[in-house]
Amino acid sequence: MKRTPALFALALALALPVACGDTVSDVPGSDVDAGLDSGGKVGSDGSTGNDSGTKTDGATGECGTCPSGYTCGSANGKAVCRSGAGIPLFEHVYVVLMENTSLDTLDKATNTPNLKRMASTGASGKNYHGVTHPSLPNYIALVTGDTQGIGCDCKAAPGQGTCSAVSCNRVLSNCTCAAPMTTIADQLETAKKGWKAYAEGMGAACNVQNAGKYAVRHVPFLYDTKIQNDATRCANVVDLTAFDPETAPAFSFIAPDLEHDMHDPFPGGAQNLANGDGFIGPLVDRIVASAAYKKSGLLVVVWDEDDASGGITGTDDPIPMFVMSPFAKSGGFASSLKMDHYTLLATLEDGLALPRLGKAATARAGFEPTLADFFPDK
């Protein structure tokens, strides 16, 4: 039979091998999604990558060489190296930490259109928890894998006195609890990856004094004296005005001020919710519209602890948590699996090819080890 050019092209296409992680959407010329834009739509950038030197290309399905312990796979039709727990490798991770809101409170709110949109277009957790009360120990746990024995919102600045059970509790916090700690920042530096903490209203870099709506206790890296006393490392803790999702390092920690994180005014109410929603909407839009996020990013918006709206018996109410990534489930996916700040830390570390710290590295009864439920297998 005479071979026409069209038949020859068809035969050649059928003979082509399929690369690791390929799906139908990986075929050249197909439309590969890259993440949610500001309207929750799917992007069009097909390439991905990460700081480990691993090449990832959503158009061809080639992972290149994955780090030790990672294998080539795919998520949302995009080829990517994945950890043993199934967490994709990310080039840029953005974590925004909000304040004192129970999931039930947010679900019942009628004045949070931006957060409602995130819930309907992205993915969220329905059984995510803080690890303790009050705020600061939760922040410390999220970046170190442990509360480090801190039981109050103590000070980072020196000269406030030594903390004890008497001076550091749910009522009193007139003491200094800054100390040498091993944080995710140490891990990132060891791995030759960049990091920054951005705090709204901080002013001068590495400011350890409260000022206006700026709260030092919401910037956990300032409680590590190895950072606080090192000018070079402390230069990574800066005002939020310096944040640009396109040029941000591998890991960005974002702390809004006391009004925009839903903490103030006190007691909490509808105004807190409106303040936080008005702030988080434009910030999330900026991040998910960036090429850095679309390439292979992860954005997590999470709260530190519940608002005690459940009363005495509701001391561990679920808190809100949103996950957005080109590799994550979307369209309103909601995970009912039980997770907490240690679960999130393990996920961040897996996603950046870092070892796990503290309780993020240990199995805990009833809790998921990672946020793997948020990332599809193909």
C-alpha positions as CSV (number, residue, x, y, z in Angstrom):
1,M,0.0,0.0,0.0
2,K,1.3,3.4,-0.9
3,R,2.2,5.5,2.2
4,T,0.8,9.0,2.1
5,P,2.5,11.8,4.2
6,A,-0.5,11.8,6.5
7,L,-0.3,8.0,7.1
8,F,3.4,8.2,7.7
9,A,2.9,11.0,10.3
10,L,0.3,8.9,12.1
11,A,2.6,5.8,12.2
12,L,5.4,7.9,13.5
13,A,3.2,9.4,16.3
14,L,2.0,5.9,17.3
15,A,5.6,4.7,17.6
16,L,6.8,7.6,19.8
17,P,7.6,6.5,23.4
18,V,5.7,8.0,26.4
19,A,8.0,9.7,28.9
20,C,7.7,9.3,32.7
21,G,4.6,11.0,34.0
22,D,3.0,11.6,30.6
23,T,-0.7,11.8,30.3
24,V,-2.8,12.8,27.3
25,S,-2.4,16.4,28.2
26,D,1.4,16.1,28.1
27,V,1.3,15.5,24.3
28,P,2.9,18.5,22.5
29,G,0.3,20.9,21.4
30,S,-2.1,20.0,24.1
31,D,-3.3,22.6,26.7
32,V,-1.6,22.1,30.1
33,D,-2.8,23.9,33.1
34,A,-0.5,25.9,35.3
35,G,-2.6,27.0,38.2
36,L,-5.4,29.3,39.3
37,D,-5.3,32.9,38.1
38,S,-7.0,35.6,40.1
39,G,-10.4,34.5,38.8
40,G,-9.8,30.9,39.6
41,K,-9.2,30.0,36.0
42,V,-6.6,27.6,34.6
43,G,-3.4,29.1,33.4
44,S,-1.5,28.2,30.2
45,D,2.2,28.0,31.2
46,G,3.2,24.4,30.7
47,S,6.7,24.5,32.1
48,T,7.7,23.7,35.7
49,G,10.9,23.5,37.8
50,N,12.5,23.6,41.2
51,D,15.5,24.8,43.1
52,S,17.0,21.2,43.3
53,G,18.2,21.4,39.7
54,T,15.6,18.9,38.6
55,K,14.2,19.7,35.2
56,T,10.4,19.5,34.8
57,D,8.6,20.2,31.6
58,G,4.8,19.9,31.6
59,A,4.7,19.9,27.8
60,T,7.0,16.9,27.3
61,G,6.5,15.1,30.6
62,E,10.2,14.9,31.3
63,C,11.2,15.1,34.9
64,G,15.0,14.9,34.4
65,T,16.9,13.7,37.5
66,C,14.8,13.7,40.7
67,P,16.4,14.1,44.1
68,S,17.1,11.0,46.2
69,G,13.9,9.6,47.5
70,Y,11.8,11.3,44.8
71,T,10.4,9.7,41.7
72,C,9.1,11.1,38.4
73,G,5.3,11.3,38.4
74,S,2.6,13.8,37.5
75,A,-0.1,15.9,39.0
76,N,-2.9,17.5,37.0
77,G,-1.3,16.1,33.9
78,K,2.0,17.9,34.6
79,A,5.2,15.9,35.1
80,V,6.9,16.5,38.4
81,C,9.2,14.8,40.9
82,R,7.3,13.6,43.9
83,S,8.4,12.6,47.4
84,G,7.7,9.2,48.8
85,A,4.6,10.7,50.5
86,G,3.4,12.0,47.1
87,I,4.2,15.7,47.6
88,P,5.4,17.5,44.4
89,L,8.6,19.5,44.3
90,F,7.9,23.2,44.2
91,E,10.1,26.1,43.0
92,H,8.3,28.7,45.0
93,V,6.3,28.3,48.2
94,Y,4.3,31.1,49.7
95,V,2.7,30.8,53.2
96,V,0.3,33.4,54.6
97,L,-0.6,33.1,58.2
98,M,-3.8,34.6,59.5
99,E,-5.2,34.9,63.0
100,N,-7.7,33.5,65.5
101,T,-10.6,32.3,63.3
102,S,-12.5,29.0,63.5
103,L,-13.6,27.4,60.3
104,D,-17.2,27.5,61.5
105,T,-17.0,31.2,61.9
106,L,-15.6,31.7,58.4
107,D,-18.1,29.3,56.8
108,K,-21.0,31.3,58.3
109,A,-19.6,34.7,57.3
110,T,-21.5,36.7,54.7
111,N,-18.9,39.4,54.1
112,T,-15.9,37.4,52.8
113,P,-16.3,37.2,49.0
114,N,-12.6,36.7,48.4
115,L,-12.3,33.8,50.8
116,K,-15.5,32.3,49.4
117,R,-14.0,32.4,45.9
118,M,-10.9,30.7,47.1
119,A,-13.0,27.9,48.7
120,S,-15.0,27.4,45.5
121,T,-12.1,27.6,42.9
122,G,-9.2,26.2,44.9
123,A,-8.9,23.6,47.7
124,S,-9.4,23.8,51.4
125,G,-9.2,21.8,54.6
126,K,-12.2,21.0,56.7
127,N,-10.4,19.3,59.6
128,Y,-7.2,21.3,60.0
129,H,-6.1,22.3,63.5
130,G,-3.7,24.5,65.4
131,V,-1.4,22.6,67.9
132,T,-2.0,24.7,71.0
133,H,-2.9,28.2,72.4
134,P,-2.1,31.1,72.3
135,S,-0.7,32.4,69.0
136,L,3.1,32.4,69.3
137,P,3.6,28.6,70.0
138,N,1.6,27.8,66.8
139,Y,3.9,30.1,64.7
140,I,7.0,28.5,66.3
141,A,5.6,25.0,65.7
142,L,5.0,25.7,62.0
143,V,8.6,26.6,61.4
144,T,10.5,24.4,63.8
145,G,8.3,21.3,64.3
146,D,7.8,22.0,68.0
147,T,6.4,24.6,70.3
148,Q,9.9,24.8,71.9
149,G,8.3,24.8,75.4
150,I,6.7,28.2,74.7
151,G,3.4,28.7,76.4
152,C,2.6,32.3,75.9
153,D,3.0,35.3,73.5
154,C,6.4,36.2,75.0
155,K,8.8,38.8,73.7
156,A,11.6,38.4,71.1
157,A,13.5,41.5,72.3
158,P,16.1,40.8,74.9
159,G,16.0,42.3,78.4
160,Q,12.4,41.3,79.3
161,G,13.3,38.7,81.9
162,T,13.4,34.9,81.8
163,C,10.2,33.0,81.0
164,S,8.8,30.6,83.6
165,A,5.4,29.0,84.3
166,V,4.6,32.0,86.4
167,S,5.5,34.7,83.8
168,C,4.6,32.8,80.6
169,N,1.1,31.5,80.4
170,R,-2.3,32.2,78.9
171,V,-2.6,35.3,81.1
172,L,0.9,36.7,81.4
173,S,3.7,37.0,78.8
174,N,6.1,39.6,80.2
175,C,9.3,37.8,79.5
176,T,11.8,37.1,76.7
177,C,11.7,33.6,75.1
178,A,14.0,34.1,72.1
179,A,16.5,31.2,71.9
180,P,18.6,29.3,69.5
181,M,16.3,27.1,67.4
182,T,16.5,25.0,64.2
183,T,14.0,26.3,61.8
184,I,13.1,25.7,58.2
185,A,15.3,28.7,57.4
186,D,18.3,26.7,58.6
187,Q,17.3,23.8,56.3
188,L,16.8,26.1,53.3
189,E,20.2,27.7,53.8
190,T,21.9,24.3,54.1
191,A,20.2,23.4,50.8
192,K,21.4,26.6,49.2
193,K,17.8,27.9,48.8
194,G,16.6,31.3,49.6
195,W,14.0,32.4,52.2
196,K,12.4,35.5,53.5
197,A,9.8,36.5,56.1
198,Y,7.6,39.5,55.1
199,A,5.8,41.3,57.9
200,E,3.3,44.1,57.3
201,G,4.2,47.3,59.2
202,M,7.6,46.0,60.4
203,G,9.4,49.0,58.9
204,A,13.1,48.4,59.4
205,A,14.3,44.9,58.7
206,C,14.5,42.5,61.7
207,N,12.4,44.8,64.0
208,V,11.9,43.1,67.4
209,Q,9.7,45.8,68.8
210,N,6.0,46.0,68.4
211,A,4.9,49.1,66.5
212,G,1.3,50.1,65.7
213,K,-0.4,47.2,64.1
214,Y,2.9,45.2,63.7
215,A,3.2,42.3,66.1
216,V,6.6,40.7,66.6
217,R,5.0,37.5,67.9
218,H,3.6,36.8,64.4
219,V,7.1,36.6,62.9
220,P,8.6,33.4,64.4
221,F,12.0,33.7,62.8
222,L,12.7,36.6,65.1
223,Y,12.6,34.2,68.0
224,D,15.6,32.3,66.8
225,T,18.6,34.2,68.3
226,K,20.8,32.6,65.6
227,I,18.9,34.8,63.1
228,Q,18.2,37.8,65.4
229,N,21.9,38.2,66.2
230,D,23.2,37.7,62.7
231,A,22.8,40.8,60.5
232,T,23.1,38.9,57.3
233,R,20.5,36.3,58.2
234,C,18.3,39.0,59.8
235,A,18.2,40.9,56.5
236,N,15.8,38.1,55.3
237,V,13.1,39.4,57.7
238,V,11.7,42.4,56.1
239,D,8.6,44.6,55.7
240,L,5.8,43.3,53.4
241,T,6.3,46.2,51.1
242,A,9.4,44.3,49.8
243,F,7.4,41.3,48.7
244,D,7.2,40.6,45.0
245,P,5.9,37.1,44.0
246,E,8.0,37.1,40.8
247,T,11.3,37.7,42.6
248,A,10.6,36.1,45.9
249,P,12.9,33.3,47.1
250,A,12.1,29.6,47.3
251,F,10.2,30.1,50.6
252,S,8.2,33.2,51.5
253,F,6.5,33.5,54.9
254,I,3.9,36.4,55.0
255,A,2.6,37.9,58.2
256,P,-0.2,40.6,57.8
257,D,-0.6,43.2,60.4
258,L,-3.0,42.9,63.3
259,E,-5.9,44.3,61.4
260,H,-5.4,42.4,58.1
261,D,-4.8,39.0,59.7
262,M,-8.2,39.2,61.4
263,H,-6.8,39.6,64.9
264,D,-8.2,43.1,65.5
265,P,-10.5,44.7,66.6
266,F,-11.1,42.9,69.9
267,P,-13.5,41.3,70.6
268,G,-13.7,39.8,67.1
269,G,-16.7,40.1,64.8
270,A,-17.8,40.9,61.3
271,Q,-15.3,43.7,60.9
272,N,-12.4,41.4,61.5
273,L,-13.6,39.1,58.8
274,A,-14.1,42.0,56.3
275,N,-10.6,43.4,57.1
276,G,-8.9,40.0,56.5
277,D,-10.9,39.3,53.4
278,G,-10.2,42.7,51.9
279,F,-6.4,42.1,52.4
280,I,-6.1,38.5,51.4
281,G,-8.0,38.8,48.1
282,P,-5.6,41.2,46.3
283,L,-2.5,39.4,47.8
284,V,-3.6,36.0,46.6
285,D,-4.5,37.4,43.2
286,R,-1.0,38.9,42.8
287,I,0.6,35.5,43.8
288,V,-1.4,33.2,41.6
289,A,-1.1,35.6,38.6
290,S,2.7,35.5,38.8
291,A,4.8,33.4,36.4
292,A,6.8,32.1,39.4
293,Y,3.6,30.6,40.9
294,K,2.3,29.2,37.6
295,K,5.7,27.6,36.9
296,S,5.6,25.3,39.9
297,G,4.4,27.2,43.0
298,L,2.5,26.4,46.1
299,L,0.4,29.0,48.1
300,V,-1.0,28.1,51.5
301,V,-3.3,30.5,53.4
302,V,-3.8,29.2,57.0
303,W,-4.9,30.5,60.4
304,D,-2.9,30.0,63.6
305,E,-5.7,28.9,66.0
306,D,-9.4,28.9,66.5
307,D,-11.4,31.9,67.9
308,A,-12.9,30.0,70.9
309,S,-16.3,30.5,69.4
310,G,-17.1,26.9,70.5
311,G,-16.7,27.9,74.1
312,I,-15.1,25.8,76.8
313,T,-15.7,22.6,74.9
314,G,-14.5,24.0,71.6
315,T,-10.9,24.6,72.4
316,D,-9.7,22.7,69.4
317,D,-12.1,23.7,66.7
318,P,-11.0,23.2,63.0
319,I,-9.4,26.4,61.5
320,P,-9.4,27.5,57.8
321,M,-6.7,26.4,55.5
322,F,-6.5,26.9,51.7
323,V,-4.1,25.2,49.2
324,M,-3.4,26.5,45.7
325,S,-0.9,25.1,43.2
326,P,-0.6,24.1,39.6
327,F,-0.2,20.6,41.1
328,A,-3.1,20.7,43.5
329,K,-6.7,19.7,43.3
330,S,-9.1,22.6,42.7
331,G,-12.7,23.5,41.9
332,G,-13.8,23.5,45.5
333,F,-12.1,20.3,46.7
334,A,-12.3,20.0,50.5
335,S,-10.3,17.5,52.5
336,S,-11.9,16.0,55.6
337,L,-8.7,14.4,56.8
338,K,-7.3,15.6,60.1
339,M,-4.2,17.8,59.7
340,D,-2.4,20.4,61.7
341,H,0.7,22.7,61.6
342,Y,3.1,19.8,61.8
343,T,1.3,18.2,58.8
344,L,1.8,21.5,56.9
345,L,5.5,21.8,57.8
346,A,6.2,18.2,56.6
347,T,4.5,19.2,53.3
348,L,6.6,22.3,52.9
349,E,9.7,20.4,53.6
350,D,8.9,17.6,51.2
351,G,7.9,20.2,48.6
352,L,11.3,21.9,48.9
353,A,13.4,18.6,49.2
354,L,14.3,19.2,52.8
355,P,14.4,16.8,55.8
356,R,11.5,17.0,58.2
357,L,11.9,18.7,61.6
358,G,10.6,17.7,65.0
359,K,7.0,16.4,65.1
360,A,6.7,16.9,61.4
361,A,9.0,13.8,61.1
362,T,7.1,11.6,63.5
363,A,3.8,9.7,63.1
364,R,1.0,11.1,65.2
365,A,-2.1,9.2,65.9
366,G,-5.1,10.5,64.2
367,F,-3.2,13.1,62.0
368,E,-2.2,12.9,58.4
369,P,1.6,13.1,57.9
370,T,1.3,15.5,54.9
371,L,-1.2,17.3,52.8
372,A,-0.9,14.6,50.1
373,D,-4.7,14.5,49.9
374,F,-4.6,17.8,48.1
375,F,-2.4,16.6,45.2
376,P,-3.8,14.2,42.5
377,D,-1.9,11.1,41.5
378,K,-1.9,12.0,37.8
